[in-house]
């Protein structure tokens, strides 16, 4: 099984802007990403790919990182199309 995780660090979790500043929201988003990757590893997912908008500092998750030159929605749709081919 393969997992694809869309991730955007810039202006992450914008709905929390009233209670967290941008750096806190970015750290929160990274922590959530690490939790998701950890859970997927425990569930024996063999291939984990993070779709990111840039080569952001995503930590040392060990997941594959694919940089998107287009929007995340379009990149996700491309991943599904590739999986069906």
Secondary structure, 3 states (H helix, E strand, C coil): CEEEEEECCCCCCHHHCCCCCHHHHHHHHHHHHHHHHHHHHHCCCCEEEEEECCCCCCCCCCCEEEECCCCHHHHHHHHHHHHHC
